[in-house]
Amino acid sequence: MKKTLMIVGVALLGQAVMGNAANAATDMTAYFKPMLAGCSYPAMGDGIPAKYKAAVANKKVKGNPKVEGEDVITTYTFKNATAFGQPLLKAEYLQGYEWGHMKLYFKNANFTTLRSQFKPPKDDGGIKLNKSNAQGYDHSADGTLYTELKFDKKEKSIMCSSGV
């Protein structure tokens, strides 16, 4: 009787452990990590690495990537994904003619605690840091070349954008 109970107990424990492993969130931090250093970001228009595809619930493309100068917005909706330790709902990648952005949407407002981890690019020539506060930063040269970080509490998003 004790052996039977022990076997049943071990089997149930194994199922619980396997169930938790199957429900573990996909951590996409490494993929989005370039955003922390000067708001660089991956080009998601061509897809995402295979190891993150299990977290993709939906992919939507708006615009025609074959038409030069047309804005193309690629949006990935995620299921059970995290980035920087926060639950991630979706990522929006915009590629325009000479501009673009990456916007990450989070499940709750806790993402704002990440602001101190996002560092602006280094000043280079006429390009300088014009603004840096809790909502983000603006790094530009006379309104031309720019890199911008924006934390939006209402949208629960972080956006890195750049262009000329």
C-alpha positions in Angstrom: 0.0 0.0 0.0 2.8 2.4 0.9 4.6 1.6 -2.4 1.4 2.3 -4.4 0.9 5.6 -2.6 4.6 6.5 -3.2 4.4 5.7 -6.9 1.1 7.7 -7.3 2.7 10.6 -5.4 5.8 10.6 -7.6 3.7 10.4 -10.7 1.6 13.4 -9.6 4.7 15.4 -8.7 6.2 14.7 -12.1 3.0 15.9 -13.9 3.0 19.1 -11.8 6.7 19.8 -12.7 6.1 19.0 -16.4 3.0 21.1 -16.4 4.8 24.1 -14.9 7.7 23.7 -17.5 5.2 23.7 -20.3 3.5 26.9 -19.0 6.8 28.7 -18.4 6.9 32.1 -20.1 9.2 32.6 -23.1 11.9 35.2 -22.0 12.6 37.5 -24.9 15.0 39.8 -23.0 18.0 38.7 -25.0 16.2 39.6 -28.3 15.2 43.1 -27.1 18.4 43.8 -25.1 19.9 46.2 -27.7 17.1 48.6 -26.8 18.9 49.2 -23.4 22.0 50.6 -25.0 21.1 53.7 -27.1 17.7 52.4 -28.3 19.0 50.0 -30.9 16.5 47.4 -31.8 16.1 44.2 -33.9 14.6 44.4 -37.4 11.4 42.3 -36.9 10.1 42.8 -40.5 11.9 39.6 -41.7 10.7 37.5 -38.7 12.0 36.6 -35.3 14.4 33.8 -34.3 13.0 30.3 -34.1 13.6 30.0 -30.4 10.9 32.7 -29.8 8.3 31.5 -32.3 6.5 29.4 -29.7 5.5 32.7 -27.9 3.9 34.2 -31.1 0.1 34.1 -31.0 -0.3 36.3 -34.1 1.7 38.2 -36.7 0.1 41.1 -38.7 1.8 43.2 -41.4 0.3 46.5 -42.5 1.8 48.1 -45.7 3.7 46.7 -48.6 7.4 46.1 -48.0 8.0 46.0 -51.7 6.9 49.6 -52.2 9.9 51.9 -51.6 9.0 54.7 -49.1 5.9 53.0 -47.8 5.7 52.6 -44.0 5.4 48.9 -43.0 4.2 48.0 -39.6 4.8 44.4 -38.4 3.0 43.6 -35.1 3.6 40.4 -33.1 1.1 39.5 -30.5 2.6 37.2 -27.8 1.2 34.5 -25.6 3.0 33.9 -22.3 6.1 36.0 -23.1 8.3 38.3 -20.9 10.9 41.0 -21.6 13.2 42.5 -19.0 11.2 40.5 -16.3 7.9 42.0 -17.3 4.9 40.3 -19.0 5.0 41.3 -22.7 1.8 41.5 -24.8 3.0 42.6 -28.2 5.8 44.2 -30.2 5.3 46.7 -33.0 8.1 47.3 -35.5 7.7 50.2 -37.9 10.0 50.6 -40.9 9.6 53.8 -42.9 11.8 55.3 -45.6 14.3 56.9 -43.2 12.7 56.3 -39.8 11.5 53.5 -37.7 10.5 52.3 -34.3 10.2 49.4 -32.0 7.3 49.6 -29.5 6.9 47.0 -26.7 3.5 46.7 -25.0 3.3 45.3 -21.5 0.6 43.7 -19.5 0.7 46.1 -16.6 2.3 49.4 -15.4 5.3 47.7 -13.7 7.3 48.2 -16.8 8.0 51.8 -15.7 10.6 50.4 -13.2 12.8 49.6 -16.2 13.4 53.2 -17.1 16.8 53.4 -15.4 18.1 50.5 -17.4 17.6 52.3 -20.8 20.7 54.4 -21.5 20.9 57.1 -24.2 23.4 56.9 -27.1 26.7 58.6 -26.7 26.9 62.2 -27.9 28.6 62.3 -31.3 29.5 65.6 -33.0 26.3 67.7 -33.3 24.1 64.9 -32.0 23.4 65.4 -28.2 21.1 64.5 -25.4 18.4 67.2 -25.3 16.1 65.6 -22.8 16.2 62.8 -20.3 13.6 62.1 -17.6 11.2 59.4 -16.3 9.3 59.4 -19.6 12.4 58.8 -21.8 15.0 60.8 -23.7 15.5 62.7 -26.9 18.9 62.5 -28.6 19.1 64.6 -31.7 20.9 67.2 -33.8 18.8 70.2 -34.7 15.7 68.2 -35.5 17.4 65.9 -38.0 19.1 62.7 -36.9 17.3 61.5 -33.8 16.9 58.7 -31.4 14.0 58.8 -29.0 12.9 56.7 -26.0 9.4 57.0 -24.8 7.8 55.3 -21.8 4.0 55.6 -22.1 2.0 54.7 -19.0 -1.3 55.0 -20.7 -0.4 52.6 -23.5 1.8 50.6 -21.1 4.6 50.7 -23.7 8.2 51.5 -24.3 9.1 52.9 -27.7 12.5 53.4 -29.3 12.4 55.4 -32.5 15.1 56.8 -34.8 15.4 58.5 -38.1 16.6 61.5 -40.0 
